[in-house]
Amino acid sequence: MSGKIQAVRGMNDVLPEEAHLWEFFEDTVREWLRVYGYRSLRTPILEKTDLFVRSIGAATDIVEKEMYTFTDELNGESLTLRPEATAACVRAVIEHNLLYAGPQRLWYWGPMFRHERPQKGRYRQFHQVGVEALGLPGPDIDAEHLVMCARLWRLLGLRGVTLEVNTLGSAEARARYRTRLVQYLERHEERLDADSKRRLRANPLRVLDSKNPALAELIAQAPKLADDLDERSMKAFDELQSLLREAGIDFSINARLVRGLDYYNGAVYEWVCDRLGAQNAVCAGGRYDGLIEQIGAKPAPACGFAMGIERLLVLIKEEVQVTARVPDVYLLRQGDRAERYGARVAELLRDAGLAVVLHCGGGSFKAQMKKADASGARFAVIVGDDEAGAEVVSVKPLREVGEQLRASVRDAVAIITNRASSDS
Protein backbone atom coordinates (compact mmCIF):
# COMPACT_ATOMS: atom_id res chain seq x y z
CA MET A 1 0.00 0.00 0.00
CA SER A 2 1.37 3.44 -0.90
CA GLY A 3 2.23 5.91 1.84
CA LYS A 4 0.10 8.92 2.66
CA ILE A 5 0.29 11.92 0.34
CA GLN A 6 1.46 15.17 1.91
CA ALA A 7 1.19 18.77 0.76
CA VAL A 8 3.90 20.19 -1.49
CA ARG A 9 6.71 21.67 0.59
CA GLY A 10 6.14 25.38 1.08
CA MET A 11 2.43 25.16 0.21
CA ASN A 12 0.52 25.03 3.44
CA ASP A 13 -2.93 24.04 4.65
CA VAL A 14 -4.80 26.57 6.78
CA LEU A 15 -6.45 24.45 9.45
CA PRO A 16 -9.68 25.38 11.28
CA GLU A 17 -7.67 26.19 14.43
CA GLU A 18 -5.76 28.86 12.47
CA ALA A 19 -8.56 30.10 10.24
CA HIS A 20 -9.87 32.66 12.74
CA LEU A 21 -6.64 34.68 12.33
CA TRP A 22 -7.15 34.77 8.56
CA GLU A 23 -10.81 35.72 9.00
CA PHE A 24 -9.90 38.54 11.40
CA PHE A 25 -7.37 39.87 8.90
CA GLU A 26 -9.71 39.47 5.90
CA ASP A 27 -12.61 41.22 7.63
CA THR A 28 -10.39 44.09 8.78
CA VAL A 29 -8.85 44.55 5.33
CA ARG A 30 -12.17 44.54 3.45
CA GLU A 31 -13.61 47.27 5.67
CA TRP A 32 -10.33 49.24 5.54
CA LEU A 33 -10.36 49.25 1.74
CA ARG A 34 -14.06 50.09 1.59
CA VAL A 35 -13.64 53.33 3.54
CA TYR A 36 -10.92 54.46 1.11
CA GLY A 37 -13.08 53.80 -1.94
CA TYR A 38 -11.07 50.97 -3.52
CA ARG A 39 -12.83 48.35 -5.66
CA SER A 40 -11.98 44.67 -5.88
CA LEU A 41 -10.37 43.19 -9.01
CA ARG A 42 -9.83 39.42 -9.35
CA THR A 43 -7.45 38.00 -11.94
CA PRO A 44 -6.55 34.38 -12.85
CA ILE A 45 -3.65 32.71 -11.06
CA LEU A 46 -2.29 31.67 -14.49
CA GLU A 47 -0.97 34.24 -16.95
CA LYS A 48 1.10 34.13 -20.11
CA THR A 49 4.77 33.99 -19.15
CA ASP A 50 5.61 36.95 -21.35
CA LEU A 51 3.55 39.23 -19.09
CA PHE A 52 6.00 38.73 -16.23
CA VAL A 53 9.13 38.71 -18.41
CA ARG A 54 8.14 42.10 -19.87
CA SER A 55 6.96 43.67 -16.63
CA ILE A 56 9.11 42.27 -13.81
CA GLY A 57 12.24 42.03 -15.96
CA ALA A 58 14.03 39.08 -17.56
CA ALA A 59 17.11 39.62 -15.38
CA THR A 60 15.32 39.60 -12.02
CA ASP A 61 15.59 36.76 -9.51
CA ILE A 62 11.86 36.11 -9.85
CA VAL A 63 11.92 35.50 -13.59
CA GLU A 64 15.31 33.77 -13.67
CA LYS A 65 14.91 31.42 -10.71
CA GLU A 66 11.54 31.54 -8.95
CA MET A 67 8.63 31.28 -11.39
CA TYR A 68 6.53 28.16 -11.83
CA THR A 69 6.42 28.02 -15.64
CA PHE A 70 5.19 25.26 -17.95
CA THR A 71 4.06 24.73 -21.52
CA ASP A 72 0.33 24.36 -22.14
CA GLU A 73 -0.04 21.01 -23.92
CA LEU A 74 -3.16 22.23 -25.72
CA ASN A 75 -1.62 25.11 -27.67
CA GLY A 76 2.09 25.20 -26.79
CA GLU A 77 1.85 28.53 -24.93
CA SER A 78 4.22 29.21 -22.03
CA LEU A 79 2.15 29.83 -18.90
CA THR A 80 3.21 30.89 -15.40
CA LEU A 81 1.60 30.76 -11.98
CA ARG A 82 1.56 34.42 -10.99
CA PRO A 83 4.55 35.35 -8.79
CA GLU A 84 2.97 38.76 -8.07
CA ALA A 85 -0.24 40.49 -9.09
CA THR A 86 0.55 44.06 -10.15
CA ALA A 87 1.35 43.01 -13.72
CA ALA A 88 -1.84 40.92 -13.86
CA CYS A 89 -3.88 43.83 -12.51
CA VAL A 90 -2.45 46.20 -15.13
CA ARG A 91 -3.03 43.61 -17.86
CA ALA A 92 -6.70 43.35 -16.85
CA VAL A 93 -7.13 47.14 -16.76
CA ILE A 94 -5.68 47.43 -20.27
CA GLU A 95 -7.58 44.46 -21.69
CA HIS A 96 -10.94 45.73 -20.43
CA ASN A 97 -10.29 49.44 -21.15
CA LEU A 98 -10.96 50.47 -17.55
CA LEU A 99 -8.87 53.64 -17.78
CA TYR A 100 -11.28 55.07 -20.37
CA ALA A 101 -13.68 55.63 -17.47
CA GLY A 102 -11.04 57.59 -15.55
CA PRO A 103 -8.46 56.79 -12.87
CA GLN A 104 -8.88 53.44 -11.13
CA ARG A 105 -8.46 52.64 -7.43
CA LEU A 106 -8.32 48.85 -7.23
CA TRP A 107 -7.38 46.09 -4.80
CA TYR A 108 -6.78 42.37 -5.12
CA TRP A 109 -6.36 39.38 -2.87
CA GLY A 110 -5.09 35.86 -3.51
CA PRO A 111 -2.30 33.29 -3.73
CA MET A 112 1.03 33.93 -5.47
CA PHE A 113 3.70 31.36 -6.32
CA ARG A 114 7.49 31.48 -6.20
CA HIS A 115 9.89 28.56 -6.27
CA GLU A 116 12.16 29.48 -3.37
CA ARG A 117 13.41 28.06 -0.11
CA PRO A 118 10.59 28.24 2.46
CA GLN A 119 11.38 30.28 5.57
CA LYS A 120 9.55 32.15 8.32
CA GLY A 121 6.57 33.91 6.78
CA ARG A 122 7.82 33.17 3.24
CA TYR A 123 6.47 30.19 1.31
CA ARG A 124 6.20 28.82 -2.22
CA GLN A 125 2.49 29.48 -2.21
CA PHE A 126 1.92 32.69 -0.32
CA HIS A 127 -0.91 35.18 -0.18
CA GLN A 128 -0.96 38.90 -0.84
CA VAL A 129 -3.40 41.72 -0.62
CA GLY A 130 -2.47 44.61 -2.87
CA VAL A 131 -3.66 48.07 -3.79
CA GLU A 132 -3.17 49.77 -7.18
CA ALA A 133 -4.00 53.31 -8.27
CA LEU A 134 -3.83 53.82 -12.04
CA GLY A 135 -4.09 57.12 -13.90
CA LEU A 136 -3.04 59.31 -10.95
CA PRO A 137 0.36 61.09 -11.08
CA GLY A 138 0.96 61.77 -7.38
CA PRO A 139 2.55 62.47 -5.02
CA ASP A 140 -0.79 62.87 -3.21
CA ILE A 141 -1.89 59.34 -4.11
CA ASP A 142 1.50 57.94 -3.02
CA ALA A 143 0.99 59.65 0.34
CA GLU A 144 -2.54 58.26 0.58
CA HIS A 145 -1.20 54.73 0.17
CA LEU A 146 1.24 55.21 3.04
CA VAL A 147 -1.42 56.80 5.25
CA MET A 148 -3.68 53.85 4.42
CA CYS A 149 -1.01 51.39 5.54
CA ALA A 150 -0.42 53.25 8.80
CA ARG A 151 -4.15 53.06 9.51
CA LEU A 152 -4.20 49.33 8.81
CA TRP A 153 -1.39 48.67 11.30
CA ARG A 154 -3.47 50.49 13.94
CA LEU A 155 -6.61 48.55 13.04
CA LEU A 156 -4.68 45.27 13.32
CA GLY A 157 -3.06 46.31 16.61
CA LEU A 158 0.47 45.91 15.24
CA ARG A 159 3.46 47.68 16.77
CA GLY A 160 7.04 47.99 15.60
CA VAL A 161 6.26 48.26 11.86
CA THR A 162 8.39 51.10 10.48
CA LEU A 163 8.49 52.87 7.12
CA GLU A 164 11.54 53.26 4.86
CA VAL A 165 11.29 55.38 1.71
CA ASN A 166 13.51 56.22 -1.25
CA THR A 167 13.20 57.47 -4.80
CA LEU A 168 14.56 55.76 -7.90
CA GLY A 169 14.05 58.85 -10.05
CA SER A 170 13.60 58.77 -13.81
CA ALA A 171 14.85 56.13 -16.22
CA GLU A 172 17.54 58.55 -17.42
CA ALA A 173 18.78 59.18 -13.88
CA ARG A 174 18.93 55.46 -13.16
CA ALA A 175 20.90 54.87 -16.39
CA ARG A 176 23.51 57.42 -15.29
CA TYR A 177 23.68 55.89 -11.86
CA ARG A 178 23.87 52.37 -13.24
CA THR A 179 27.05 53.24 -15.12
CA ARG A 180 28.73 54.62 -12.00
CA LEU A 181 27.57 51.71 -9.85
CA VAL A 182 28.84 49.08 -12.30
CA GLN A 183 32.24 50.78 -12.46
CA TYR A 184 32.45 50.76 -8.67
CA LEU A 185 31.36 47.12 -8.30
CA GLU A 186 33.70 45.92 -11.04
CA ARG A 187 36.63 47.41 -9.10
CA HIS A 188 35.59 45.22 -6.12
CA GLU A 189 34.26 42.20 -8.00
CA GLU A 190 36.43 39.77 -6.05
CA ARG A 191 34.48 40.68 -2.89
CA LEU A 192 31.06 39.92 -4.40
CA ASP A 193 29.21 36.68 -3.72
CA ALA A 194 27.86 34.53 -6.57
CA ASP A 195 24.41 36.17 -6.58
CA SER A 196 25.86 39.67 -6.69
CA LYS A 197 28.26 38.75 -9.51
CA ARG A 198 25.30 37.51 -11.54
CA ARG A 199 23.31 40.66 -10.75
CA LEU A 200 26.28 42.86 -11.68
CA ARG A 201 25.88 41.84 -15.33
CA ALA A 202 22.09 41.80 -15.48
CA ASN A 203 20.57 44.05 -12.79
CA PRO A 204 23.29 45.84 -10.81
CA LEU A 205 20.95 47.92 -8.64
CA ARG A 206 19.79 44.67 -7.03
CA VAL A 207 23.26 44.23 -5.55
CA LEU A 208 22.36 47.06 -3.18
CA ASP A 209 19.49 44.92 -1.84
CA SER A 210 21.75 42.01 -0.85
CA LYS A 211 21.12 40.60 2.62
CA ASN A 212 24.62 39.10 2.81
CA PRO A 213 26.29 40.74 5.88
CA ALA A 214 29.72 40.23 4.28
CA LEU A 215 28.75 42.80 1.63
CA ALA A 216 27.36 45.42 4.03
CA GLU A 217 30.49 47.60 4.10
CA LEU A 218 30.96 47.42 0.33
CA ILE A 219 27.35 48.41 -0.27
CA ALA A 220 27.53 51.24 2.27
CA GLN A 221 30.46 52.78 0.37
CA ALA A 222 28.85 52.44 -3.07
CA PRO A 223 27.86 55.54 -5.07
CA LYS A 224 24.50 57.03 -4.13
CA LEU A 225 21.59 57.22 -6.54
CA ALA A 226 20.59 60.57 -5.05
CA ASP A 227 23.65 62.17 -6.68
CA ASP A 228 22.22 61.40 -10.16
CA LEU A 229 18.59 62.35 -9.58
CA ASP A 230 16.99 65.02 -11.74
CA GLU A 231 15.29 68.08 -10.26
CA ARG A 232 11.75 66.85 -11.06
CA SER A 233 12.30 63.55 -9.24
CA MET A 234 13.76 65.27 -6.18
CA LYS A 235 10.87 67.77 -6.09
CA ALA A 236 8.29 64.95 -6.18
CA PHE A 237 10.15 63.09 -3.43
CA ASP A 238 10.37 66.24 -1.28
CA GLU A 239 6.62 66.80 -1.71
CA LEU A 240 5.91 63.22 -0.65
CA GLN A 241 8.00 63.64 2.49
CA SER A 242 6.17 66.88 3.29
CA LEU A 243 2.78 65.17 2.94
CA LEU A 244 3.89 62.33 5.21
CA ARG A 245 5.04 64.76 7.89
CA GLU A 246 1.72 66.63 7.70
CA ALA A 247 -0.10 63.29 8.16
CA GLY A 248 2.06 62.42 11.17
CA ILE A 249 3.66 59.39 9.47
CA ASP A 250 7.14 58.60 10.80
CA PHE A 251 9.63 57.43 8.17
CA SER A 252 13.32 57.14 7.41
CA ILE A 253 15.10 57.50 4.07
CA ASN A 254 16.91 54.35 2.98
CA ALA A 255 19.15 55.31 0.08
CA ARG A 256 19.83 51.61 -0.65
CA LEU A 257 16.17 50.70 -1.08
CA VAL A 258 15.73 49.75 -4.75
CA ARG A 259 12.94 47.10 -4.84
CA GLY A 260 13.39 43.90 -6.79
CA LEU A 261 11.17 44.49 -9.81
CA ASP A 262 12.24 46.38 -12.92
CA TYR A 263 8.99 48.30 -13.35
CA TYR A 264 9.49 50.65 -10.38
CA ASN A 265 10.43 54.32 -10.80
CA GLY A 266 10.12 57.38 -8.58
CA ALA A 267 9.09 56.88 -4.95
CA VAL A 268 9.50 53.38 -3.49
CA TYR A 269 9.01 52.17 0.07
CA GLU A 270 8.95 49.24 2.45
CA TRP A 271 7.21 48.73 5.78
CA VAL A 272 9.56 46.55 7.81
CA CYS A 273 9.61 44.76 11.17
CA ASP A 274 12.79 43.51 12.84
CA ARG A 275 11.02 40.49 14.34
CA LEU A 276 10.90 38.66 10.99
CA GLY A 277 14.62 38.07 10.45
CA ALA A 278 16.48 38.97 7.24
CA GLN A 279 13.29 38.96 5.13
CA ASN A 280 11.79 41.75 7.21
CA ALA A 281 9.45 43.56 4.79
CA VAL A 282 5.72 43.07 5.45
CA CYS A 283 4.51 45.55 2.83
CA ALA A 284 6.24 47.21 -0.10
CA GLY A 285 5.46 49.24 -3.16
CA GLY A 286 5.94 52.46 -5.02
CA ARG A 287 5.44 54.16 -8.35
CA TYR A 288 5.57 52.31 -11.69
CA ASP A 289 4.68 54.93 -14.28
CA GLY A 290 6.18 53.01 -17.21
CA LEU A 291 4.44 49.67 -16.70
CA ILE A 292 1.18 50.42 -18.52
CA GLU A 293 3.07 51.39 -21.68
CA GLN A 294 5.42 48.42 -21.21
CA ILE A 295 2.47 46.02 -21.32
CA GLY A 296 1.07 47.58 -24.47
CA ALA A 297 -1.15 50.61 -23.78
CA LYS A 298 -0.79 54.39 -23.88
CA PRO A 299 1.46 55.72 -21.10
CA ALA A 300 -0.30 56.46 -17.80
CA PRO A 301 0.93 57.03 -14.25
CA ALA A 302 0.44 54.30 -11.67
CA CYS A 303 1.48 53.28 -8.17
CA GLY A 304 0.60 50.65 -5.60
CA PHE A 305 1.72 48.28 -2.89
CA ALA A 306 1.33 44.69 -1.77
CA MET A 307 1.62 43.01 1.61
CA GLY A 308 2.44 39.43 2.50
CA ILE A 309 -0.42 37.99 4.53
CA GLU A 310 1.55 35.12 6.09
CA ARG A 311 4.19 37.52 7.38
CA LEU A 312 1.58 39.82 8.88
CA LEU A 313 -0.17 36.87 10.52
CA VAL A 314 3.10 35.94 12.24
CA LEU A 315 3.07 39.40 13.86
CA ILE A 316 -0.66 39.35 14.60
CA LYS A 317 -0.31 36.00 16.35
CA GLU A 318 2.50 37.37 18.51
CA GLU A 319 0.84 40.64 19.47
CA VAL A 320 -2.93 40.48 19.16
CA GLN A 321 -5.37 38.29 21.02
CA VAL A 322 -7.78 37.14 18.31
CA THR A 323 -10.63 35.03 19.60
CA ALA A 324 -11.91 32.22 17.43
CA ARG A 325 -15.53 32.53 16.41
CA VAL A 326 -17.88 30.19 18.24
CA PRO A 327 -21.54 29.36 17.64
CA ASP A 328 -24.27 31.02 19.67
CA VAL A 329 -26.11 27.75 20.12
CA TYR A 330 -25.42 24.03 20.15
CA LEU A 331 -28.72 22.24 19.59
CA LEU A 332 -29.08 18.81 21.19
CA ARG A 333 -31.87 16.43 20.21
CA GLN A 334 -32.91 12.90 21.08
CA GLY A 335 -35.97 10.95 20.05
CA ASP A 336 -37.76 10.33 16.76
CA ARG A 337 -39.97 13.39 16.98
CA ALA A 338 -37.11 15.49 18.40
CA GLU A 339 -34.88 14.69 15.42
CA ARG A 340 -37.29 16.29 12.97
CA TYR A 341 -38.46 19.09 15.25
CA GLY A 342 -34.88 19.94 16.26
CA ALA A 343 -33.83 20.40 12.65
CA ARG A 344 -36.74 22.79 12.13
CA VAL A 345 -35.88 24.72 15.31
CA ALA A 346 -32.26 25.10 14.17
CA GLU A 347 -33.44 26.81 10.98
CA LEU A 348 -35.78 29.10 12.92
CA LEU A 349 -32.90 30.14 15.19
CA ARG A 350 -30.72 30.79 12.14
CA ASP A 351 -33.53 32.86 10.61
CA ALA A 352 -33.28 35.04 13.74
CA GLY A 353 -29.56 35.62 13.07
CA LEU A 354 -28.08 33.10 15.49
CA ALA A 355 -25.19 30.78 14.62
CA VAL A 356 -26.32 27.24 15.40
CA VAL A 357 -24.55 23.88 15.39
CA LEU A 358 -27.14 21.10 15.06
CA HIS A 359 -26.00 17.89 16.69
CA CYS A 360 -25.91 14.99 14.25
CA GLY A 361 -24.99 11.35 14.70
CA GLY A 362 -27.08 10.43 17.73
CA GLY A 363 -25.75 9.70 21.21
CA SER A 364 -26.98 10.19 24.75
CA PHE A 365 -27.79 13.64 26.11
CA LYS A 366 -24.69 13.38 28.33
CA ALA A 367 -22.44 12.71 25.33
CA GLN A 368 -24.13 15.46 23.34
CA MET A 369 -23.68 17.91 26.23
CA LYS A 370 -19.94 17.23 26.22
CA LYS A 371 -19.83 18.15 22.55
CA ALA A 372 -21.92 21.25 23.22
CA ASP A 373 -19.45 22.38 25.86
CA ALA A 374 -16.46 21.65 23.61
CA SER A 375 -18.00 23.71 20.78
CA GLY A 376 -17.59 26.93 22.73
CA ALA A 377 -21.27 27.84 22.27
CA ARG A 378 -22.83 30.21 24.79
CA PHE A 379 -26.08 28.22 25.04
CA ALA A 380 -27.35 24.71 24.60
CA VAL A 381 -30.83 24.37 23.17
CA ILE A 382 -32.24 20.99 24.14
CA VAL A 383 -35.01 19.18 22.29
CA GLY A 384 -36.50 15.89 23.38
CA ASP A 385 -39.74 14.25 22.38
CA ASP A 386 -41.52 16.12 25.20
CA GLU A 387 -40.34 19.48 23.85
CA ALA A 388 -41.25 18.40 20.33
CA GLY A 389 -44.77 17.48 21.44
CA ALA A 390 -45.26 20.87 23.11
CA GLU A 391 -43.37 22.74 20.35
CA VAL A 392 -41.03 24.36 22.87
CA VAL A 393 -37.30 24.08 23.66
CA SER A 394 -35.12 24.06 26.77
CA VAL A 395 -32.38 26.71 26.95
CA LYS A 396 -29.31 26.09 29.12
CA PRO A 397 -26.46 28.63 29.58
CA LEU A 398 -23.06 26.97 29.09
CA ARG A 399 -20.62 29.79 29.96
CA GLU A 400 -22.27 31.28 33.02
CA VAL A 401 -24.40 30.34 36.00
CA GLY A 402 -28.06 30.24 35.12
CA GLU A 403 -31.15 28.08 35.22
CA GLN A 404 -32.29 25.88 32.39
CA LEU A 405 -35.51 27.40 31.03
CA ARG A 406 -38.29 25.99 28.91
CA ALA A 407 -39.59 28.45 26.33
CA SER A 408 -41.12 28.86 22.92
CA VAL A 409 -38.67 29.24 20.04
CA ARG A 410 -39.45 32.98 19.84
CA ASP A 411 -38.82 33.43 23.56
CA ALA A 412 -35.65 31.32 23.32
CA VAL A 413 -34.33 33.72 20.68
CA ALA A 414 -35.10 36.66 23.00
CA ILE A 415 -33.38 34.97 25.95
CA ILE A 416 -30.22 34.22 23.97
CA THR A 417 -29.97 37.59 22.17
CA ASN A 418 -30.80 39.66 25.29
CA ARG A 419 -28.21 37.81 27.37
CA ALA A 420 -25.62 38.24 24.63
CA SER A 421 -26.28 41.99 24.26
CA SER A 422 -26.14 42.58 28.04
CA ASP A 423 -22.74 40.84 28.19
CA SER A 424 -21.22 42.72 25.25
Phi, psi and omega in degrees: 000135181291153178288170181291149180268130180250163179296154176298138181302131181085003176235108198253146171282145170255107186278160181306327181291340180256345190296332183295330176295315177298317182296319177300314180295313182299315181296318180297316183293317181299316180291321178301315180289327179298317185287345175263359175080026178267142182251147184282138174230130182241125181243160179295156177280345177254132175226164173294136185303325183300332178301316183280327177297317182286327186268306183289321181117129183296336184263011178276159177301321184300308183289321185287324192232341196245348186279143171271101186238140179209165179264128177290118183295338183288316185229004177078006179287147172273121182241153183222135169293129190301126176273345175199171190242354180299313180299319179295320179297314179295320177302316181294320179298318179292312185300325184256013173056037184292331182289344176297333180276357181117180179305148184240129170252112190230156172219156180222167183208138174158181181279144173237165187222126175219134182274089180218172182287121180298141176208181187305118178071012184221114188229171180287321164253118179228168186239142179229148162244134184224157181233134179229137174238116185245136180093008181240125188279338180082182007274004182297322180288327175298316179296320178301319180299320181286324175295320177303312182298316179301321177296319181298318179300322177294316181298324181278348181077026183269138175242162174076016175263118186243157187253130172242135182231158176200172171231138178265353177067199182276168178299324180294318179296319181293327178295318177297316182294321181302319180298314180294320181295316180299317179300318179295313183292325179296328178292339183238028187300330181294343180269351183280147173279177186299318180298316182291325176296321178293318180292329180304321181279328189253319188209071191299331179299333180291342175300326181295340182266008182298139177263006180287115182298336180293341181260000187302314182293318179299316180293320181298329183267001182290158175304154183257135179300327183302332181290343182253001185288144177279164185298321181297318180295317180295322179297316179298320180292320177297320179295320178299314179300320179297317179296322179294320179296318179299326180277356180076027180265116177287141179203163172230152178268123177249100185294347180263001181282115184238343185066152189266001185247139186295338189282354182285146171210165178065215185293134173227159183201161172219138167263123188235159176218129185283000180270005183252007179081205186297320178274081194258001181278130176256343181203138182208155179178201180154199185263139180221064188296338183269353190291321182299316177294322181300325183273350171124016180239178176296145182303142176204145179289154180197153176203164180178181179208163176220150178231143178277117186292316181301319179295317179295324180294328174302315180290318180300317181297325180285326193249333190243134176274103180254119183273133178294145178288138179234156179290157173286324189223139165247120185260117178264147179208144177207130182118153184299313180290324181295326180302311183286317181294321180298321178296322179290320178298318180303318179292322178296320178295321178293324176301330180276002176095008180269146174271122189232130169258119179268122180295133176231154176100004177073196182111160180290164177298325179297315180293321179294323180295326176297319179291325177298317180294318181292337182289341183086000182298148179285328185224147166257133171251122189250131179230118169246183180296329178297313178297321181297320180295325181267357183054048174230180175222163171253134182245123182235121174294138180253340185248006181204163178288134179178155182280151171280128185242145173260132186205163171293165179299319180298315180292327177297319177300316181297318180299312184292313183290322180294319180293320180294317182290327179289336180272345185276000000 
